[in-house]
Amino acid sequence: MATQEPVHTILVAEDDPDDQLLLRDALKATYLNSKMYFVQDGAELMDYLKHCGSFSDAALAPRPELILLDLNMPRKDGRQALKEIKNDPQLRRIPTIVMTTSSAESDVHHAYDNGTNAYIVKPEHFEELVTILQVLDRHWFQTVRTSGS
């Protein structure tokens, strides 16, 4: 009997429903053994990570092995959430990738200054998004060792 590869958990903080759908479709197109969970903003992201409110059941909010973080979201934006994640000893080791429409140098510098592991400008074409997810999978789940692997 073949051993099944473990399922990887990706948490996506993205408020745009169209971008969420594109990410879901791109993940399906990759045939990767990963599951995506979505939150709408930085406040929900922190609730998920700390198992608060509607995310209090840890079984419904598994610890992510990778976070994809949009910068421009309501309530608590990605900049604030990134800073909070990287300043928390329980969360700082989770690889956090900024994936946003902004290519502003100030956003790139701010993200790296606050501990992002990578900064990706959202691609314009679906095929590019599929490739990005494949590269992220290969890098974070197959190549590097993280504190949870």
C-alpha positions as CSV (number, residue, x, y, z in Angstrom):
1,M,0.0,0.0,0.0
2,A,1.4,3.4,-1.1
3,T,1.9,6.0,1.6
4,Q,0.0,9.2,0.8
5,E,1.9,12.5,0.9
6,P,0.8,14.8,3.7
7,V,-1.7,17.5,3.0
8,H,-0.2,21.0,3.4
9,T,-2.2,23.8,4.9
10,I,-2.1,27.3,3.3
11,L,-3.9,30.2,4.9
12,V,-4.8,33.0,2.6
13,A,-5.7,36.5,3.8
14,E,-7.6,37.9,0.9
15,D,-10.7,40.1,0.9
16,D,-11.5,40.0,-2.9
17,P,-13.8,37.0,-3.7
18,D,-12.6,37.0,-7.3
19,D,-9.0,36.6,-6.2
20,Q,-10.0,33.9,-3.7
21,L,-11.8,32.0,-6.6
22,L,-8.7,32.4,-8.8
23,L,-6.5,31.0,-6.1
24,R,-8.8,28.0,-5.5
25,D,-8.9,27.3,-9.2
26,A,-5.1,27.7,-9.6
27,L,-4.5,25.2,-6.7
28,K,-6.8,22.7,-8.4
29,A,-4.9,23.1,-11.6
30,T,-1.6,22.4,-9.9
31,Y,-2.8,19.0,-8.5
32,L,-0.8,19.8,-5.3
33,N,-1.6,18.1,-2.1
34,S,-2.5,21.3,-0.3
35,K,-5.6,22.7,1.3
36,M,-6.4,26.4,1.3
37,Y,-8.3,28.2,4.1
38,F,-9.4,31.8,3.5
39,V,-9.9,34.8,5.8
40,Q,-11.2,38.1,4.7
41,D,-8.8,40.5,6.5
42,G,-6.0,40.9,9.0
43,A,-8.4,40.8,12.0
44,E,-9.8,37.4,10.9
45,L,-6.3,36.2,10.1
46,M,-5.2,36.9,13.7
47,D,-8.4,35.2,15.1
48,Y,-7.6,32.2,12.9
49,L,-4.0,32.0,14.1
50,K,-4.9,32.5,17.7
51,H,-8.0,30.3,17.6
52,C,-10.3,33.1,18.7
53,G,-14.0,33.8,17.9
54,S,-15.4,31.7,15.1
55,F,-12.0,30.0,14.8
56,S,-11.9,28.7,18.4
57,D,-12.1,25.1,17.2
58,A,-8.5,24.2,16.3
59,A,-9.8,21.3,14.1
60,L,-11.5,23.8,11.8
61,A,-8.6,26.2,11.8
62,P,-5.4,24.0,11.5
63,R,-2.1,25.7,11.9
64,P,-0.9,26.8,8.5
65,E,2.4,25.8,7.0
66,L,2.3,28.9,4.8
67,I,0.4,32.2,4.9
68,L,-0.4,34.2,1.7
69,L,-1.1,37.7,2.7
70,D,-2.7,40.6,0.8
71,L,-1.7,44.0,1.9
72,N,-4.8,46.0,1.2
73,M,-7.7,44.7,3.3
74,P,-10.4,46.2,5.5
75,R,-10.3,46.4,9.3
76,K,-6.7,45.3,9.8
77,D,-4.6,45.4,6.7
78,G,-1.8,43.1,5.7
79,R,0.9,45.4,6.9
80,Q,-0.4,45.4,10.4
81,A,-1.1,41.7,10.4
82,L,2.4,40.9,9.2
83,K,4.0,43.0,11.9
84,E,1.8,41.3,14.5
85,I,2.6,37.8,13.2
86,K,6.3,38.3,13.1
87,N,6.4,39.9,16.6
88,D,4.5,36.9,18.1
89,P,6.9,34.1,19.3
90,Q,4.2,31.5,18.6
91,L,3.6,32.6,15.0
92,R,6.8,34.2,13.7
93,R,8.2,31.0,12.3
94,I,5.2,30.5,9.9
95,P,6.5,31.4,6.4
96,T,4.5,34.5,5.4
97,I,4.4,35.5,1.8
98,V,3.0,38.9,0.8
99,M,0.9,38.4,-2.4
100,T,-0.6,41.8,-3.5
101,T,-1.3,44.0,-6.4
102,S,1.1,46.7,-5.1
103,S,4.5,47.0,-6.6
104,A,5.4,50.2,-4.7
105,E,8.9,50.1,-3.4
106,S,7.7,51.5,-0.1
107,D,5.4,48.4,0.3
108,V,8.2,46.0,-0.6
109,H,10.6,47.6,1.8
110,H,8.0,47.7,4.6
111,A,7.1,44.1,4.1
112,Y,10.7,42.9,4.3
113,D,11.5,45.2,7.2
114,N,8.6,43.5,9.0
115,G,9.7,40.0,8.3
116,T,8.0,38.7,5.2
117,N,9.6,35.7,3.7
118,A,8.9,36.8,0.1
119,Y,7.0,39.5,-1.7
120,I,5.0,38.6,-4.9
121,V,3.1,41.0,-7.1
122,K,-0.1,39.2,-8.1
123,P,0.2,38.0,-11.7
124,E,-2.1,39.1,-14.5
125,H,-2.6,35.7,-16.0
126,F,-4.0,32.5,-14.5
127,E,-1.2,30.4,-15.9
128,E,1.3,32.6,-14.0
129,L,-0.6,32.1,-10.8
130,V,-0.5,28.3,-11.3
131,T,3.3,28.5,-11.8
132,I,3.7,30.6,-8.6
133,L,1.8,28.1,-6.5
134,Q,3.9,25.3,-8.0
135,V,7.1,27.2,-7.1
136,L,5.8,28.0,-3.6
137,D,5.0,24.3,-3.1
138,R,8.3,23.1,-4.4
139,H,10.2,25.7,-2.2
140,W,8.3,25.7,1.1
141,F,7.0,22.1,1.2
142,Q,9.6,20.0,-0.7
143,T,12.9,21.9,-0.5
144,V,13.4,23.9,2.7
145,R,12.9,22.7,6.2
146,T,10.7,24.9,8.4
147,S,10.2,24.7,12.1
148,G,7.0,22.6,11.6
149,S,8.5,20.1,9.1
